[in-house]
Every structure is written in structure tokens, then in C-alpha cells.
């Protein structure tokens, strides 16, 4: 009986010791498809994945390098986010051209470029947000319990030929 217990304890210890441990994010990071290093993410998707997986233990700023990011961005609720531990996505201050996020939705189920989904204490600053959609193309979409959001100095380029909510700038 003791041998089985020791084997069980050994297996549990091995599993715990070999499981990855992710530290919470805090500080300044970059989003740059050409960048490298532990403080760089190559896309919004990878940065948001790290936020979702790890949470935050301090204020977090993502400086977005110039260029076009062709991806749909959804920012969910993040563990640890608060007024003191805010999350900021901003154009890198050293950029000489725009940091643009664009997405081409195909229907109502993917109808946004940037979605704030139940998140709080998020700032989006100095980005250009566009759509490539012609029938659908919400630029920014809020869903769930969203609170304490700041949107500063962004440029929104949408479809101006329709009054349909499918093409709303901010919905």
C-alpha cells in the first residue's frame, strides 16, 4: 500500500513540476510582427492570448508598431485588471506612420474589427481602425459587462454609405 501511495505522490509531483507556469503581465510590451524578445508580441491575437492566459499584476501597456494588422481583435475580461492595473493598447510613440487594425467581416457573426467583450479598465489610443467589409463592418463593438473604457485619438475609417447598424462605427 505504501508503494502505491509513494508512486501516486511521485506522479502528482512530477506533473506539477513539469507544468508551465505563466507569470502575470506587468509593464510595457510591443506588438510588432518584425520584433523579437520576451516583451514583444507579433500580433494583437498573441498579446491578448497572453493577457487571457496570465492576467495582469500591474499596469500593462502595449506599444503597437506602425503597419497594418489584418486581424479581428477581441479583448475579453482579464484577471487582475483594475483602475491601478489598467491595460493600454496604443500607437508606439516612435511611429512615423499609422498603426492600423483592419478586418473584413463576412456576416453578423463576425461583424467587428475590435470587440470589447466583458472587459474593464482598457484604453485604446492613437490607432487607426478600419473595415474591409462592404455589407458588414462595425469598427468597434461592445458586448457583455464593459466598464471603464477609454478611447483616445483613434481614427475610424468605416463605410459611410449606409445607416444600417451592420456598418456602425461604434456599436
N, C-alpha and C positions, 0 to 999 in steps of 0.2 A: 504494500500500500504506500509506503514511504517513497519508493522509486517512482511510482506513477505521479505522486504529488510533486516530487522534485522535477520530473520531466515536464509536467504541466506549468510549473512556475518558470522553468527554464524557457519554454516556448513563449510564454507571455512576455517575459523579459526581453527575449530576442526580438519579438515583434515590436515592442515599444522602442527599443534602442535603434532599430533599423527603419522606423517610420520617419518620414521627413517632418521637420518642424519648421514652420514658416513664422518669421518674426513679423510683428505688426509694422506697417509703414509709418514713417515719420520723417519729415524733411522735404528736400527738393529733389525732383526727378525730371528726366526729359522724356519726351515722346519724339523719337527721331528714327525713321526707317533705316538710316545710314549710321546710326550711333551704336556704340558698344558699351559694355560695362554693366555693373550691377545696378547703377542708378538710371539706366536707360531702358525704355520700352520701345519696341519698334512699331507699335500701333496703339490706338485707343483701346482696342479689344484686349491686348495683353496687359495694359496698365489697369484696366477695370477688372480683369480676371485676378490680378494680384490684390487689388482692393477687396474684392469679394472673398478671396481665399484667406487673406491675412488680417483684414481690418486695419484700423489705424490706432496709434497710441500717442499721436501728436498731430499738429497741423501738417497737411501734405499739399505740396504744390507741384503740378506737372507743367513744365515749360514746353510748349508744343513748337517744334521747329517748323520753319516755313516749308511749304509744299502742299500737295493735295493728298488728303487721306480719304480714299474711296471706301468707306465703311459705315455701317449703321451703328450708332453709338447708343447703348442703353446703360444708364447709371442707376444701379439698384441701391437699396438700403445698405449701408456699410457699417459693420460693427465698430463701435468706438467713436463714430462721427458725432461731434457736438459743436457748440459755439467755439470752444477752445481748440477742438480737433477738427477744424474745417478742411474741406477738400477743394482745391482750386485747379481748374484747367485754364491755362492762359497762353496766349501767344508769347513765345520766347522774346524777351526784351531786345535780343540781338538780331532778330529777324529783319531783313530788308524787303521782303515780300510777304504776302499773306500766308497764314496757316489756315487752310481750307478743309472743311469736312463736308463731304458730299455723298449722297446716296440716291439711287433711283428705285423708289418703291414700285411694286407691281400690282398692288391691291390694298384692300383695307386692313389686312392682317400684318402688313409690314410698312404702314404708311407714316413713316417719320425718318428724319435724319438723326436727330438727337432726342432721346426719350429719357425723362427723369421719372423713374419708376419707384416710388416709395422712399426716395432718398431725402436727406436733410443736410443742411449746412454745406451746400455745394455752391461754388462760384464758377461761372464761365465768363471769361474775359478776353476780349480782343481777337476772337476767332471769326472767320467767315464761314457761315453755314448755308449750304445750298442744297438744291434738289435737282436731280436729273429726270424726275418724273414729269409726265405730261397730263395724266389723268389723276394721279395721286402724288402728293408731295408736301406733306406737313414738314415744316422745318424743325420745330421743336414741339414735343408732345409731353404733357404732364399726365401721369396716371398714378393711382394709389395715393397714399398719405404723404404728400410732398410739402416740406416746410423749410423756411429759412434759406431760400434760394436767391442768389444774386446774379444778375445778368448785366454785364457792363461792356460797353464799347464794342459790341459784336456787329457784324454786318450780315444781314439776312437777305439772300437772293432767292426768291421764290417765283411762283407763277402768278402773274398779275392779270390774267385774262379771265378769271373765274371768281365767283363769290362762294363756290362750294366749300364746305368745311373740309373736304378731302384735300384741299390745297391751302389750308390755313397756315399762316406764318407761325403762330404760336397757338397751340390747341390744348 
